[in-house]
Amino acid sequence: LEEEILVQGVIDLYYIDANDNLVLVDYKTDYVEQEIELVNKYSKQLEFYQKALELALDKKVAKKCIYSVYLGKEIEIN
C-alpha cells in the first residue's frame, strides 16, 4: 500500500551553473561546532527538496549543499 505524505518547506536557493548543472543550496543559521551536525540534521530535508526540484524542473540536481552562516562555509551533501 502506497500512501501520500505532505511535506511543507521552502527551498532557499537553486540555480543552474555555467555548465548547465542544477545546484541546490540551503542556508542554515544553527550554532554548531562541526559540519557533520548539520549534515546529520538536514540531509533528509535536502533529499526532499532535491526530489521536488527534479520533478518540477525535469532536471537532475548535480550538487546539493548547506551553507552554514555560523561556520561561514559551504558543506556539500552527497
Secondary structure, 3 states (H helix, E strand, C coil): CCCCCCCCCCCCEEEECCCCCEEEEEEECCCCCCHHHHHHHHHHHHHHHHHHHHHHHCCCEEEEEEEECCCCEEEEEC
